[in-house]
Amino acid sequence: MNDATALASAISDGRTTARAAMEASLSACDAHAKLGAVVFIDKAVARTGAAAADNTARNDRGPFHGVPFLGKDLGSTAEGLPIAAGAAAMRTRVAAPEADSDLFAAFRQAGFLPFGLTASPPFGLALDAAPEGLPPACNPWNPSLTPGGSSGGAAVAVAAGLVAIAHATDAAGSIRVPAACCGLVGLKPSQGVIPAGPNFNNHLMGIASELVLARSVRDVTTAFGAVNFSTRPPAAVPNTPRIALALSARCDAAQIAATRAAADALTAAGCAITAIAAPDQMGAEAHAIVKTILAVSLAEWLLALEITDDQVPPLAAALASKGRAMQATDLFALTRRMAHLSDRAAAMFTNFDAILSPVLSTPPPPLGAFDLDHTDTDTDAHFAKMEAFAPNAAIANVAGLPAVALPFGMQNAGLPVGVQLWGPHGADGLLCHLAAQIEARAPALTYPFDIAGLPT
């Protein structure tokens, strides 16, 4: 299998070195710069880290030792990599962190070598990756289309082979949407199991989670195990896992067909499949909650950094204005709505171990579909467009549930199509196990580009 695990194995057994892998990644970043995946690279950091990795004793090496790694320009921080959240005003106000966040410290312990940052839309407010003032990230399968977002730059970097695996975040589908757009695997972990300190910059009232995008379930499973700090025992794998099949009527024929085929794969793996009604009403409510949280968060963010509305894209300014106008009592009431929705979402798993559904309603739209820089500042319309593209994605975020997306075959347009499994809190390992059963029976994908530095 061509993935980060394979690259780590090649470094471990001497078929290549961390230095050679890093030089290949740096060359690939230069060669594919027009894809817009990467917004910041420190080549000195890259080479220093790779040299140190090659000199590390074998008993001090993690499962991904020597593997080049890109952070996202949003979320937890890595030493030396200045996060600007895709916003021009942020680039003039942020300095390179002097230390790793807890998550990146765990990533380094696992063996990853962070050396740059991938594209994000301004403040993570779109399901694409078009940083302000920089070229948009383009889908490697068809560069005229969005790679999804907001972890779109990370998805492009992995699908284009710049790196084998990359950091990603998810507050309303931002790991799973680009995974589906670009033929990758991505797990949005359970709330609270991935370290978010010491600054908790991406907390967002608990709706955001962070992990990686990769080409295989085994990469995601290993990465999760390396950074998961939960003390709860993992959920057991039932003898006959009970899977609910939830197909929203808003999803097109290709998404439905792929999800049904994934259900057949789970049946072949010994699971029991039962069709249920898609939780569309709950999904819409969850999306509305996320929209409010993002508005209040953005208002606080801009205030803290002394960024004025005329220094951000018009739609971001309109959203921040809504956040500032919100009453504290209304925000307090929102926390109760979140608790009620979480309780209803948990009840869905009374009779099921996991739910299988599409990730998207359609193939990826053209670049610019989720543009923030326009005179139409109707934030409701912008968020409605995103909710329609990724129906019910926000349920996992608001309710704190794990959800994993992975590819299952190709659509007629020559693009990969994704499916997702979501489960009760703490079922991350179970979802990865079930995803591996789907992956083993899914049509193989041939990516547009090989992984840089992986020996053939």
N, C-alpha and C positions, 0 to 999 in steps of 0.2 A: 504494500500500500504506500502511495506517495503522500506523505504527511510529515508533520513535525516529529512524530515518534521515529519515523524512518530516518530523518535527518540526524536526530540525536543518536540513533544507533550507529549511523555511518561515522559520526565523530567519535563515538565511544570505541568502535572497533578499528579505528585508524584508516578507514577508507577516505576520509577527508579530515579537515581540522576546523576548529572554530574560526580561525583566521580566514581560511579559504571560503567558508560559508558566508562570513560577513562581507568579504570582498565581492562575492557573487551577488549578495543582496544589494550592496551599494551600487554595483554596476547595473542591476535590474532597475533600481529606483531611477537612475539616470536614463536608462534606455526607454522606460515607460513613463517618463515624466508627464507626457500629454494625457495620461489617464487621470491625473489629478489626485492620486491616492495620498500622497505625502505632502505635508505642509512645513515640516521642519526636520532637518537631519543634522546631527553633530558627528561628522566623520571621525574626529579625534576620539570622542567617546566610544564610537563603534569599534575602532581599531584597538584602543586601550583595553576595552572590555574583552574583546576576542583573544588578545594576547594573554591576558590574565587567565582566561578560561582554559587555554591550552596548557597553562602551567599549574593548573589546580590538581591536587592529588585526587586519585580515583575515588577514594572513600569519602571525599567531600563534594561529590558531584550529584546533582539532582536529576530527575528523569528527563529533563529537556536541556541537559548541559550543553552549552555552546550554541544554542539555537538563536539566531537573530530575531528580534522582537520589536514591534512598534506599539507605542502607546497611542491612545486616542486623544485628540485635542479637546477633551472634555472628560471630567471625572477625576479619578485618583491620579496623583502625580508621581513622576519619577525624577530622581535627582538629575539636575542639569537640563531638563526638558520643559521649557516654558509654555504652559497651557493658555491659549487665548480663546477657547470655546468658539472658534470660527468667526470671531467678531473683530473688526478692524480696531475699534476703540480699546479692546482688551489688549491687543498686541503692544500698545504703547504704555500699558500700565502694569504688566506682569513681569516679574523677574523669574529667572530659572530657579526652581526649588533647590534648596541646599541639602535636602535629605529626601529619601523615598517615603511615600505613604506606606501604611502597613501592607496594603495590597501589593505594591510594587516590591517591597522588601520580600514578601512571600514569592512573588514571581521570580525574583533574582535567586532566592533559595532553591527554587525549582530548576534553575539553570538558564533561564531566559536572559538575553542580553539586549536590554532596551537601548535604542540608538536614535529614535525619531518619533514623530507624531503624525497621525493620519487625519484626514480631512473630516470636519464636522460642519453642519450648517450653523449659522449664528445662534449661539445659546442652546443648540440642540432642538430648535423649534420646528423642524421639518423632517419628513421621511425621505430625505435626500442628503447629499453632502456637498453643498455649494458654499464654501467659506466666503465671507464678505471680502471683496477685492482680490480674490484668487480664482483660478479656473475651477469649475465644478469637477468633482470626481465622476468618472464615466464608467458605466457597466462594461467590464472586459468582454462580455459575450456579445454586446452590441453597444458601442460607445455613444450612440445617439440617445440611449436610455439611461434613466437613473439607476444607480446601484442600490437604492433604498437608503434608509438612514434611521437614526442619525449616525449610526456607526458605518456609514457608507464607505468612507475612506479605508477603514479597516477591512471591509469586505473586498474592496477592489485590490488592496495590497495582497490579500491571501489568494483570491481567485486569479490574479495576474502573476502570482508566484514571486512577488517581491520578497515576501517572507512566507513561512509555512503556517504561521499562527500569529494573531494580533489581539491586543486588548480591545474590549468593546464594552459599551454600557447600554442599559435598557430601562427607560422610564415609561414607555408606552408602546413597546414593540421594537425598540431601536437595536436590539441584537437579532431578533427573529426576522424582521422585515428584510434587512440586507442579506441575511442568510438565505432567505427564499429567493431574493432577486438574483443572487450570484452563485447559487448552487453550493452553499456551505452549511456547516453545522454550527449551531449556536445555542447555548443554554442560558436562559434567564434564571438565575438561582433563586431559591427560597429567600424570603426577606430575612435579613439578619445573620445569614450564615457565612457571608463573605466580608472580610474586614473592610471598614470604611473610614477608619481613623488615620491619623490623629485629628484631622481637620473636619471630616464629615461634610466636605464641600458639595458632594453629590447626594446628600441624604434625601432631599425632596419629600419630607414627611413620610419617609419609608418606602416610597413607590419605586425607587431606582435600585437596580442591581448591576453588578459588573462581573465580567469574566472574559471570555475570548470568542473569537471566530476562527474556525479551522476547517480543514477538508475532511476530517473523520470524526466519528463518534469517540474513538479511543483517545484522540488528542484532547477532546473536550472533557472526557471522563477523568483523564489523568490530571489535567489542569485544575479541574474542580477539586479533586482529592488533594492537590498540593496546596491549595489556598483556603479550603473550607476549614473554618475554625469552630464549627458547631460541636458541642459536646454530646448532642443527642445521637443515639445509635441510628444507623441508616435504616430506612424502611425495608422490610423483608420482601423478597420476590415471591409472590404467591405461586402455588403450583399451577393454577389456571388464572392468569391475570384477567380481570374483568374490564373491558375497554368499551367506553361509550363513544359512538360515532356521531359527531355533531356537524352537520353540513348546512351552513347558512345559505339561504336562497339567493343571497347577494353575490355568491361566488360563481364564476363562470365555469363552463363545462370542463376545461382543462384542470382547474383546481379541484373540482369535485372528483374527476376521474382519477387523479393522482392520489387523493385521499382514500378513495375506495380501494385502490390498488394497494395502498399501504395497509389498509384494514385486512385485505386478503393475506398480505405478508404476515401480519400478526396472527391471523387465524392459523396459517401454516406453522407458526411458531408455538401454537398451543394456547392461544388466548381466546377468550369468549367475547364476541363483538355484539353490542346491542345499539341500535340506532335510537337517538334521542333528538328532541327539538334543540336547535341551536339557541344558546342563551343571548339572543340579540338584544333584548331589552336591558339585561344586566350589562351587556357590553357597552351600550349607549350611555348608561348611567355611569359606568366606570370611566368612560372617555370624558364625560363632562366633569367628573371629579379631577381627573388628570389635568384638564385644561385650566381649571381654577388654581390648582397647585402651581402649575407652571407660570401663571400670571403673577401670583403673589411672590413666587420665588424670583422671577425676573425683576419685579419692582424692588425687592430687597437687594438684589445683586447690583443693579445699576446705582442705587442709593449708596451702597457701601463703597463702590469704586468711583463715585462722583462722576458717573457717565450720564449725560443728559439725553433726552429723547431724540434730539437732532443728530446725535452721534451713532445711532443704531438704525437698522433698516425700519422702514415705516410700519410694517406689520408688528415688529417687535416693540416699537414704541407704543402702538395701540394696545398691545397686550399688557405692557407694563402699566399703562394708564388704568386699565381695568383692575389690575392688581392693587394699585394704590387706592382705588376707590372702594375696595372691599372693606366691609365692617369687620372688626375683630369678632363680634358675636356670630357673624355668618361663617367665618373661618372655623370657629369653634364648632358650629353645627355641622360643618363639613366632616370633622373628625368622627362625629356620630354616624353620618352617612357611610363613611368608610368602614366603620365597625359593622354596621348592618349588612353592607354588601359582602364583606369578608365572611360573615356568618352564613349568608346565603350561598356564597361560592363554595365554602367548605362542605355544606350540606349536599352539594352535587356529587360528592364522593362517598356518600353513605353506602351506595350499592355498586360503586365502581372504583377501580384502582387508578384509572387514568382516563382522560378524554382525548380523542383524536379528532383533529379538525384541520382545514386548510389554514395557511398563514395569511394569504392574500386573496383578494377577490378577483384580480385580473393580473396579467403580466405587468412588468414595470412600465410606467408611463415615460414619455420623453423627458429629457432634461428640462428643467424649468417649471415642471408641473407644480412644485411646491414652493415657488419663489416667494421670498419675503420682501423683496425690494420692488414694490409696486405701489401705485397710488390707492388701490383698493385695500383699505385697511380693515376689512370685515374679518375679524379674527374667528368668528363663528363659522364662516364659510370655509376658511382655511382649515380649521380643525375638523369640520365635517368631511372635507375632501380626504383628509388623512384617515379618519375613522372608516370611511367607505372603502378605502384601499386595503386596510388591515382590520377587518371587522372583528370585534371582541378581543383584540390583542391586549387592551388595557385591563381586562379583568385580572390577569395574573399579577399585574403591578399593584393595583389597588388592594387586592386581597392577599398579597404577599406570597403567591403560589409560584412554584417552579414551572417552567415551560421550555421545551427543547424543540428547535426547528431543524429540519434536515431535508435534503433533496430526495425526490422520488421521480426520476425520469425527466423527460424534456417535453416542452410545449411545442405546438406547431410552428411557432415563430423562431425555433432554434434556441430557446432559452430554457434553463432549468426551472423546475416547478418544485415548490416546497410544501411540506406538511409539518404539523406540530402536534406534540403530545404535551398536555399539562396535567398536573396532579395536585394532591393535597400538600400542605406545607411539610417540608422535610423529605419529600419523595424524589429528590433530585437524582439519587443513585438508581432508583427504580426506573425513572424516565430514561436515564442513559442506557440501562439494560434493555428496555423495550426499544429504544431507538437503534441499538445495535442489532436487534432482531430484524427491524425494518431495513436497515442499511445492508445487511447480509443478503437480502432478497430483492433489493432495489436494482434497477438498471444502472450499469456503471456509467459514470460521467467522464468525458474527456475534456479536461479544462483547456481554455485557450492558450495557456502558458504553463510550462513546467515550473517547479519550485526551484528558485535560485539556489545553487550550491548543492543540491541533492544529487549524489552520484547515480548515473544510469546503469 
